[in-house]
Amino acid sequence: MVRVLIADDDKAWLDLLEIVLKQDGHEAVRAADGAEAWAVLQRSDAPLMAILDWMMPGIDGIEVVRRVRALQTDQLPYLIILTARDQKSDIIEALNAGANDYVAKPFNVGELRARVAVGRRVVEMQQALLDSRRELAHLATHDPLTGMLNRRAILDRLVEELSRAARQGSTLAVGMCDIDHFKVVNDTHGHQTGDDVLQGLARVMAASLRGYDRAGRFGGEEFLVVAPMEAREDPVPVFERLRGQVAESRIPTRSGPMSVTVSIGVVIHRGDATTDTLLTAADAALYEAKRLGRNRVALHGRLAVEST
């Protein structure tokens, strides 16, 4: 089934087109003129196929085609021009404007159905290609185990946020999170259980962090959190909430529910900070949290926050 926009200023033709489309299982979206068709085709949920009458008041079908072809979108609709004009020069004009196909009035129902079927196959192939492209883009930026951003993607996000903070004069906090005693989990219960813990921790982090924070798997059992802040805002409560929720959670694993804790090293962005200096400082703060007993948040340049 395909949603098809049908545009014609003659209600009788609209009714006939709708009947034919519905008989073949398609959904018809009606437009009484070119302006209405153009409005529909600009929507985010626009039909992926349109049958447009050439001669319509205001905006004719050819102008609608030209405007649609100028849109910046990942998937342009399949456009069929429908008109009583059937000279070779008319067909050439319609195709040069960007139409995919051309059907003359009065149309043969079988021919229209065949041309719509061709359009449906093209739309489906385009959709499959777009889905494949999106899947590849997701695979390139996400960790396959946890579904979080991978190392490259979270570092790219850090660079973007550093640039934004420099432009806007805002604050940025970076947190390096490490699962405490994770090697014991792997050695005692096996790496598959360790994978369950990593997946469960990713879910806890997603639920704990704010909507505009970003987290990614940095490597092994380490995770990087990029947290934009208001000027002079204390970042510790954000990371302390994360630490606390991890400590309170029972993560389901194939070896049974399991509790883990994390140590977090946090650094606040300064005007001259670079990605490397921030990561080095976050690592140093993480080491401090580990040294003081784990299950702690340590802010670079400040004493570690004791666990509760």
Secondary structure, DSSP 8 states (H G I E B T S, - for coil): --EEEEE-S-HHHHHHHHHHHHHTT-EEEEESSHHHHHHHHTSTT--SEEEEES--SSS-HHHHHHHHHTS--SS--EEEEEES---HHHHHHHHHHT-SEEEESS--HHHHHHHHHHHHHHHHHHHHHHHHHHHHHHHHHB-TTT-SB-HHHHHHHHHHHHHHHHHHT-EEEEEEEEETTHHHHHHHH-HHHHHHHHHHHHHHHHHHS-TT-EEEEEETTEEEEEEEE-TT--SHHHHHHHHHHHHH--B--TT--B---EEEEEEE--TT--HHHHHHHHHHHHHHHHHTTSS-EEETTS--B---
